Amino acid sequence: MKFSFAHNNINVKDLDKSLAFYKEALLLEEAHRLEDPSGAFILVYLKSPYTAHELELTWLRDWDRPYNLGDNEFHLAFYVDDYEAALKKHKEMGVVAYENADMGIYFIADPDGYWTEIIPAGKY
């Protein structure tokens, strides 16, 4: 048996805002989407050109409140080839949620409050 990652899912309140964030912050592009015929939900799969793994954004029409992320102890993680340029860009965007200079990593927060760890390529 062989298993490989397909995607991770997060639910988002404002799909357009989230799509814009992930495109600007992480250069993710829409790979494909699935729209329920009744309009109850939309699934959008985002992809980096550097990996097969996808991020699925789920939008639910009838969801009317922010998502409860609990203690927000889960996160995505991305390697970046130019850490300093990425950190500068994310600081300019105002999305850096936490920086750990001792470890040489930082986290950004999306419009719903989900965190993504940014790691220099080759580290960890």
SULZIJO-V211515 format. One record per residue. PSI is psi in radians with two decimals (NA if undefined). D_LAST is the distance of its C-alpha to the last C-alpha in Angstrom with 2 decimals. Layout:
PSI/D_LAST
PSI/D_LAST
//
This chain:
2.45/27.38
2.27/24.37
2.50/22.42
2.63/20.24
2.42/19.10
-1.02/21.92
2.90/21.29
2.61/20.59
2.47/23.58
2.55/24.35
2.42/27.94
2.54/29.09
-0.71/32.33
1.74/32.97
-0.80/31.88
-0.73/32.85
-0.73/31.02
-0.73/27.79
-0.76/28.20
-0.73/28.74
-0.92/25.69
-0.52/23.24
-0.83/25.02
-0.79/24.91
-0.68/21.53
0.08/19.41
0.53/22.07
2.48/22.46
2.63/25.84
2.18/28.09
-0.77/28.12
2.92/30.89
2.77/32.53
2.12/34.81
2.19/37.58
2.33/39.71
-0.51/43.38
-0.17/44.44
0.14/41.91
-0.51/40.34
2.77/36.75
2.31/34.69
2.20/31.40
2.22/29.52
2.15/26.61
2.58/24.30
2.53/22.31
2.56/20.14
-0.08/21.55
0.04/18.19
2.75/17.68
-0.32/20.21
2.45/18.80
2.74/21.12
2.12/21.50
2.15/24.92
2.19/26.79
2.16/29.78
2.26/32.74
2.11/35.58
-0.73/38.98
0.07/40.27
2.12/37.28
0.28/38.71
2.82/36.33
2.62/32.74
2.46/30.28
1.90/29.58
0.17/25.82
-2.30/26.36
0.04/23.83
0.75/21.40
-0.02/18.68
2.72/17.36
2.85/15.62
2.90/14.43
2.41/11.20
2.38/11.39
2.59/9.63
2.43/12.26
-0.42/13.55
1.46/15.49
-0.82/13.74
-0.74/16.89
-0.69/19.26
-0.79/17.54
-0.75/17.62
-0.82/21.22
-0.83/22.20
-0.59/20.95
-0.72/22.68
-0.60/25.78
-0.31/25.67
0.52/25.54
0.05/22.80
2.07/20.13
-0.54/20.27
2.35/17.92
2.25/16.07
1.55/13.90
-0.59/14.43
-0.68/13.29
-0.28/9.65
0.63/10.19
2.91/10.09
2.95/13.26
2.50/15.07
2.71/18.16
2.34/21.04
3.12/23.24
-0.40/27.04
-0.05/26.98
0.04/24.41
2.44/21.44
2.54/18.11
2.23/15.37
2.38/11.98
2.16/11.28
2.36/7.95
2.40/8.55
2.37/8.50
-0.10/6.63
2.45/3.81
NA/0.00
//
